[in-house]
């Protein structure tokens, strides 16, 4: 029997307001994704847009043998521990209450990004919000898809780029790369983030609020890419995991980029808490295979067929797909 092929963590251009990645354009349209899933003989797959529930893939593949949950990757937060993380939410049918929650997330994210632009202006960078929107459209994205990477890309490659580059080099004289600015100034837990962040802006829903909806939907709540979310590596994850289990998290993603240390921790956690393993490449671009993202249906080399089969069955049984 051939290995079961699963990939329940993917993105298309419909991902909106993703503030942590450059952009998402694995597939322009869900139809392209569905066609590829059929051609690759996938057994189960999902599109997990950022904070937008995908229902179309299930409709497109309804007459195939491919198992398809409705799914979304939610920008959540553990406010008790001041920890942001992404939660993969899978259900046979995601309730409209989840959509309402996420619409508010999108609205608040947009406000946060506007404040981020104001913050950069206050720090003497030349940047205009209307011009940023024009830039977003010029590179082929929707205005709703604006993220921090787009803002930084605009600053150093569009209007007033020469001024911004010189100003940047005067501040950080040892650096010349705008990607360095993005990672060190725009992302949390990095060197200069506290200088550039928008203060006290709450846009991520509390994990407990998500959990209440998950109970109603009989959903799977999986911690996305724990090997990247928990910066202090397995020790932090093991210490914190019990809290998330108490908050009704019932799965962990076995990300395609899991290494040996994380393989051990994930498998130990799965046994200790009787968790479902979800499998995902976190594919954002068709050609992009780096240290965090893989191409479609890539699975970790640490997985064996028995583990894949067991969790494939548990996943389907949990949400009845």
Steps between C-alpha positions, in 0.01 A plus 500: 500500500629847409563751775196709590553853371381780727553874500264699719694828516512703178438852376381678188479868409178514697705514822437850633671722755778254567748707700763234542582383147598681184201394294300193411471399136542124476184502289315797358168324539354214700410327171872468420563343838214250456635396159848444643363296792324267254805466277725421799260234636467675835296314763421800719573870464389841619557865417562688822485867410605750763187604690264415212299176498538301179183317397545488124758219487258258663238587239744456211615156618163368617482239222852367561645261756702782659406580860468879543421681826395862512798676649670823604827607662410736782730768640438428868655608828548366849457830684578345838852425379521773234560236234385535139455187294318362200224245555382272220122457527345203317136396495251318283314830492641818650225708661427856393590611852860430405462727196371779724797460732742511208336800333576693815858372492542625143356840588730539800803381303437766240483765771824364646677523164381859457644580841822323400532733202441800727768369735751481215407853394558623855846342483574714192460243227316633195193288442147579382213259562320575172823446312553171685159384375598596144819300541306197630280505189800557273665176615178309438354472849173612653492795737355263763817293471729774632754380755813627669727356234312696233546818702875447535531397136322824403726711721820381334389434143228750412429869556768671715704178494832684464429720800383207713805292413740777590314573821499130587873469436567803720312337789630147451830579336616139498194384304381558144229239450135596544421136580726549803283796600186289465625213713668709768255788531161369388489155657438431867777357717770653279760759582331834423133399505423696817613820327277450196196311626152645535434525871215317673307401190285194555380330183559129562209306651554327832558129469220440750249676272611284208469190716136573582417510130702184440290310753185600312651397167657181637815635339863402503720774646861441403803704605654604168875447441597476871862460389492867393239647735686412818825692470672335796460166329361180649554597863260795476245292312500220757463748783210687337310220330279402795342847495397458138361155568287651778381756244363215286786474252480139386769475232855598405627559150782274389648763271693393191812673638506317837851394602607212726467694828149612414404155375573360845309774684195484274476124521540508880232768529266309274526193726474695826188695406344267240522767230429480130792576271419722204738511203580809297758657272396860575542556129490869407660498157525231238878538469580596859664229708701656780573430866136567598282427196478200270333428169155342473445163675858480629508294821775466760755225445457404867148372438430134439199355322336365815501840671360669190224242461401506868469878515330521162229275641479689832471832317217378280316336788525811720323728255312239294639561153 
